[in-house]
């Protein structure tokens, strides 16, 4: 995995809770997308570090998580 810098700050991104996150507890993953990057962060540490993937890096992950 390569982590690439983004031109967007975490404050400028529109974050949403992952559909795989629990609705019962505080353990949530949030995702924000731009045309050039997918950002992932821990919802409990919004000001902490986040991971950034290119769309090509993200595609295999989504294919894997979509399998039954």
N, C-alpha and C positions, 0 to 999 in steps of 0.2 A: 504494500500500500504506500503510495506516495502522498504526502500531505502538501498541498499547494496553497499558497497565499491567495486570498480573495480580495477583490477591490471593495467588498462590502464589509462594514463593521457589523458585529452581532446585533447592535442596537438598530441598524437599518433593515435587518432581515425580518420577514414575516414568518414566525415560527409556528408550527402546529404539532400537536401530540401524535406520536406514532400510533397507528391502529393496533399494534402489538403490545402497547403499554397497558398496564393494569388500570382499571377504573377504581379499584379498591384502595390503592395505597400511593405512597409518594414516589414510587420507583417508576419514573417515566423517561422516555426518550423523546426528544423534540427534534424536528427536522425543518429546515428551511431550504428552499431551492432558488437558484438563479439560472439563467441560461447556461452558464459555464461551470456551475458547481452545486453540489449537494452538501449541506452542512448538517452535522449531527451533534447534539449536546445533551448533557444530563440536565433534566429540568430542575433538579435541586441545586445546581451550581450554574445558574444562568450567566454569571459573570466569569466563569472559569473557561478553560480551554474547550474548543470544539474540534471535531474532525471535519475535514473538507475533502470531498471526493470529486473527481471529474465524472461526467455522465457515463463515460466508458467504464470507469472503475465501479460505478454504482450498479450498472446493468446486471452483472452476474449475481450480485447480492440479491437484487429484487427477483431474479429468476429462481434463485435458491429458496427464498422465503415464500414464493408463490406455489411451490410444489406441495401436493397433499401429504 
